[in-house]
């Protein structure tokens, strides 16, 4: 029995899951700072992809965008909760302080942190980062420039 060419040309959902899960989880962990949250965000992205899988041309791009947006949403909700529950800024006790670079990265805005992680960890081109984040390439460049300046200032102290 021969397999139809459409099945060979397009990966199955399971193959996409196996190929993308670990990388997406690492990216989400770097953006959120929490492995548990990263796994949850990635799982939510796959759950959202499943019913649309056959109609999505680039499932990996869809997943990256979903994960980045999920991380940004989680960060916004966390910041709102901290603002409401603790009027003065309090550093969460569970934030991992692996080294000063991690602390500096955690000090960036959610958008800047996402741009830095996608550019230097996921090694994505600026145009693809812009597409994932729903903004222009120039915006990505300026966010990256500002983030690197801030990181340089923090690390050089």
C-alpha atoms as a printed R data frame, in Angstrom:
    type eleno elety resid chain resno      x      y      z
1   ATOM     1    CA   UNK     A     1  0.000  0.000  0.000
2   ATOM     2    CA   UNK     A     2  1.413  3.378 -0.959
3   ATOM     3    CA   UNK     A     3  1.154  6.466  1.135
4   ATOM     4    CA   UNK     A     4 -0.422  9.517 -0.525
5   ATOM     5    CA   UNK     A     5  2.091 12.244 -1.406
6   ATOM     6    CA   UNK     A     6  0.208 14.827  0.651
7   ATOM     7    CA   UNK     A     7  1.008 12.851  3.806
8   ATOM     8    CA   UNK     A     8  4.703 12.721  2.897
9   ATOM     9    CA   UNK     A     9  4.921 16.416  2.053
10  ATOM    10    CA   UNK     A    10  3.127 17.673  5.159
11  ATOM    11    CA   UNK     A    11  4.093 16.490  8.632
12  ATOM    12    CA   UNK     A    12  1.511 15.022 10.947
13  ATOM    13    CA   UNK     A    13  0.432 16.788 14.095
14  ATOM    14    CA   UNK     A    14  2.399 14.281 16.152
15  ATOM    15    CA   UNK     A    15  5.553 14.860 14.084
16  ATOM    16    CA   UNK     A    16  5.152 18.617 14.488
17  ATOM    17    CA   UNK     A    17  4.718 18.171 18.238
18  ATOM    18    CA   UNK     A    18  7.864 16.075 18.479
19  ATOM    19    CA   UNK     A    19  9.878 18.469 16.323
20  ATOM    20    CA   UNK     A    20  8.791 21.713 18.010
21  ATOM    21    CA   UNK     A    21  7.904 21.004 21.645
22  ATOM    22    CA   UNK     A    22 11.365 21.144 23.243
23  ATOM    23    CA   UNK     A    23 12.496 24.279 21.385
24  ATOM    24    CA   UNK     A    24  9.237 26.116 22.081
25  ATOM    25    CA   UNK     A    25  9.395 25.171 25.757
26  ATOM    26    CA   UNK     A    26 12.943 26.540 26.041
27  ATOM    27    CA   UNK     A    27 11.925 29.790 24.325
28  ATOM    28    CA   UNK     A    28  8.887 30.160 26.598
29  ATOM    29    CA   UNK     A    29 11.028 29.426 29.668
30  ATOM    30    CA   UNK     A    30 13.490 32.130 28.705
31  ATOM    31    CA   UNK     A    31 10.684 34.635 28.186
32  ATOM    32    CA   UNK     A    32  8.702 33.822 31.348
33  ATOM    33    CA   UNK     A    33 11.436 32.578 33.683
34  ATOM    34    CA   UNK     A    34  9.312 29.609 34.742
35  ATOM    35    CA   UNK     A    35  9.499 26.080 33.386
36  ATOM    36    CA   UNK     A    36  5.985 25.259 34.591
37  ATOM    37    CA   UNK     A    37  4.492 28.298 32.878
38  ATOM    38    CA   UNK     A    38  6.518 27.559 29.740
39  ATOM    39    CA   UNK     A    39  5.136 24.031 29.513
40  ATOM    40    CA   UNK     A    40  1.602 25.294 30.053
41  ATOM    41    CA   UNK     A    41  1.907 28.008 27.394
42  ATOM    42    CA   UNK     A    42  3.334 25.547 24.857
43  ATOM    43    CA   UNK     A    43  0.620 22.995 25.577
44  ATOM    44    CA   UNK     A    44 -2.029 25.706 25.127
45  ATOM    45    CA   UNK     A    45 -0.480 26.589 21.757
46  ATOM    46    CA   UNK     A    46 -0.666 22.960 20.601
47  ATOM    47    CA   UNK     A    47 -4.262 22.660 21.838
48  ATOM    48    CA   UNK     A    48 -5.178 25.761 19.822
49  ATOM    49    CA   UNK     A    49 -3.363 24.407 16.743
50  ATOM    50    CA   UNK     A    50 -4.933 20.943 16.750
51  ATOM    51    CA   UNK     A    51 -8.389 21.770 15.293
52  ATOM    52    CA   UNK     A    52 -6.791 24.026 12.638
53  ATOM    53    CA   UNK     A    53 -3.767 21.859 11.845
54  ATOM    54    CA   UNK     A    54 -4.880 20.815  8.345
55  ATOM    55    CA   UNK     A    55 -5.538 24.415  7.284
56  ATOM    56    CA   UNK     A    56 -2.344 26.003  8.670
57  ATOM    57    CA   UNK     A    57  0.389 26.364  6.066
58  ATOM    58    CA   UNK     A    58  3.276 26.733  8.562
59  ATOM    59    CA   UNK     A    59  2.373 25.101 11.874
60  ATOM    60    CA   UNK     A    60  5.793 25.944 13.352
61  ATOM    61    CA   UNK     A    61  5.265 29.661 12.697
62  ATOM    62    CA   UNK     A    62  1.758 29.482 14.136
63  ATOM    63    CA   UNK     A    63  3.138 27.782 17.237
64  ATOM    64    CA   UNK     A    64  5.949 30.321 17.716
65  ATOM    65    CA   UNK     A    65  3.490 33.190 17.483
66  ATOM    66    CA   UNK     A    66  1.057 31.477 19.862
67  ATOM    67    CA   UNK     A    67  3.812 30.777 22.382
68  ATOM    68    CA   UNK     A    68  5.207 34.319 22.276
69  ATOM    69    CA   UNK     A    69  1.723 35.792 22.640
70  ATOM    70    CA   UNK     A    70  0.906 33.360 25.456
71  ATOM    71    CA   UNK     A    71  4.093 34.325 27.303
72  ATOM    72    CA   UNK     A    72  3.365 38.013 26.893
73  ATOM    73    CA   UNK     A    73 -0.174 37.521 28.182
74  ATOM    74    CA   UNK     A    74  1.119 35.588 31.203
75  ATOM    75    CA   UNK     A    75  3.654 38.340 31.984
76  ATOM    76    CA   UNK     A    76  0.993 41.062 31.730
77  ATOM    77    CA   UNK     A    77 -1.336 39.149 34.043
78  ATOM    78    CA   UNK     A    78  1.458 38.543 36.522
79  ATOM    79    CA   UNK     A    79  2.438 42.229 36.500
80  ATOM    80    CA   UNK     A    80 -1.184 43.237 37.069
81  ATOM    81    CA   UNK     A    81 -1.520 40.799 39.963
82  ATOM    82    CA   UNK     A    82  1.697 42.054 41.557
83  ATOM    83    CA   UNK     A    83  0.566 45.675 41.151
84  ATOM    84    CA   UNK     A    84 -2.807 44.943 42.740
85  ATOM    85    CA   UNK     A    85 -1.571 42.689 45.535
86  ATOM    86    CA   UNK     A    86  1.712 44.480 46.278
87  ATOM    87    CA   UNK     A    87  1.609 48.223 45.573
88  ATOM    88    CA   UNK     A    88  5.388 48.448 46.001
89  ATOM    89    CA   UNK     A    89  7.562 46.499 43.572
90  ATOM    90    CA   UNK     A    90  8.503 43.141 45.063
91  ATOM    91    CA   UNK     A    91 10.849 40.681 43.410
92  ATOM    92    CA   UNK     A    92  9.162 37.271 43.276
93  ATOM    93    CA   UNK     A    93 10.867 34.654 45.439
94  ATOM    94    CA   UNK     A    94 10.614 32.010 42.726
95  ATOM    95    CA   UNK     A    95 12.474 34.049 40.077
96  ATOM    96    CA   UNK     A    96 15.588 32.089 39.170
97  ATOM    97    CA   UNK     A    97 18.802 34.054 39.527
98  ATOM    98    CA   UNK     A    98 21.201 31.917 37.577
99  ATOM    99    CA   UNK     A    99 23.620 34.755 36.970
100 ATOM   100    CA   UNK     A   100 23.643 38.483 36.379
101 ATOM   101    CA   UNK     A   101 22.754 38.004 32.713
102 ATOM   102    CA   UNK     A   102 19.548 36.218 33.669
103 ATOM   103    CA   UNK     A   103 18.715 38.956 36.179
104 ATOM   104    CA   UNK     A   104 19.361 41.600 33.523
105 ATOM   105    CA   UNK     A   105 17.180 39.737 31.027
106 ATOM   106    CA   UNK     A   106 14.396 39.471 33.603
107 ATOM   107    CA   UNK     A   107 14.605 43.259 34.056
108 ATOM   108    CA   UNK     A   108 13.672 43.933 30.432
109 ATOM   109    CA   UNK     A   109 10.129 44.688 29.373
110 ATOM   110    CA   UNK     A   110  8.138 41.705 28.120
111 ATOM   111    CA   UNK     A   111  8.427 42.853 24.517
112 ATOM   112    CA   UNK     A   112 12.170 43.480 24.705
113 ATOM   113    CA   UNK     A   113 12.770 40.150 26.431
114 ATOM   114    CA   UNK     A   114 10.766 38.335 23.739
115 ATOM   115    CA   UNK     A   115 12.751 40.065 20.975
116 ATOM   116    CA   UNK     A   116 16.115 39.220 22.581
117 ATOM   117    CA   UNK     A   117 15.156 35.577 23.161
118 ATOM   118    CA   UNK     A   118 13.757 35.105 19.670
119 ATOM   119    CA   UNK     A   119 16.762 36.792 18.045
120 ATOM   120    CA   UNK     A   120 19.659 35.340 20.007
121 ATOM   121    CA   UNK     A   121 18.305 32.103 21.435
122 ATOM   122    CA   UNK     A   122 15.890 30.952 18.711
123 ATOM   123    CA   UNK     A   123 18.154 32.596 16.073
124 ATOM   124    CA   UNK     A   124 15.221 33.961 14.106
125 ATOM   125    CA   UNK     A   125 15.672 36.704 11.517
126 ATOM   126    CA   UNK     A   126 14.264 40.133 12.329
127 ATOM   127    CA   UNK     A   127 11.520 39.868  9.705
128 ATOM   128    CA   UNK     A   128 10.242 36.606 11.186
129 ATOM   129    CA   UNK     A   129 10.310 38.053 14.711
130 ATOM   130    CA   UNK     A   130  8.282 40.998 13.436
131 ATOM   131    CA   UNK     A   131  5.738 38.634 11.896
132 ATOM   132    CA   UNK     A   132  5.526 36.593 15.110
133 ATOM   133    CA   UNK     A   133  5.024 39.666 17.264
134 ATOM   134    CA   UNK     A   134  2.655 41.407 14.863
135 ATOM   135    CA   UNK     A   135  4.756 44.512 14.345
136 ATOM   136    CA   UNK     A   136  7.134 46.055 11.812
137 ATOM   137    CA   UNK     A   137 10.744 45.027 11.355
138 ATOM   138    CA   UNK     A   138 11.812 48.544 12.369
139 ATOM   139    CA   UNK     A   139  9.993 48.134 15.669
140 ATOM   140    CA   UNK     A   140 11.843 44.879 16.297
141 ATOM   141    CA   UNK     A   141 15.150 46.596 15.500
142 ATOM   142    CA   UNK     A   142 14.474 49.467 17.877
143 ATOM   143    CA   UNK     A   143 13.268 47.140 20.658
144 ATOM   144    CA   UNK     A   144 16.370 44.996 20.193
145 ATOM   145    CA   UNK     A   145 18.651 48.041 20.230
146 ATOM   146    CA   UNK     A   146 17.060 49.408 23.413
147 ATOM   147    CA   UNK     A   147 17.165 46.000 25.083
148 ATOM   148    CA   UNK     A   148 20.849 45.523 24.262
149 ATOM   149    CA   UNK     A   149 21.657 49.017 25.563
150 ATOM   150    CA   UNK     A   150 19.824 48.269 28.803
151 ATOM   151    CA   UNK     A   151 21.525 44.885 29.140
152 ATOM   152    CA   UNK     A   152 24.926 46.469 28.518
153 ATOM   153    CA   UNK     A   153 24.280 49.100 31.193
154 ATOM   154    CA   UNK     A   154 23.126 46.545 33.769
155 ATOM   155    CA   UNK     A   155 25.895 44.031 33.114
156 ATOM   156    CA   UNK     A   156 28.713 46.607 33.005
157 ATOM   157    CA   UNK     A   157 27.875 47.919 36.505
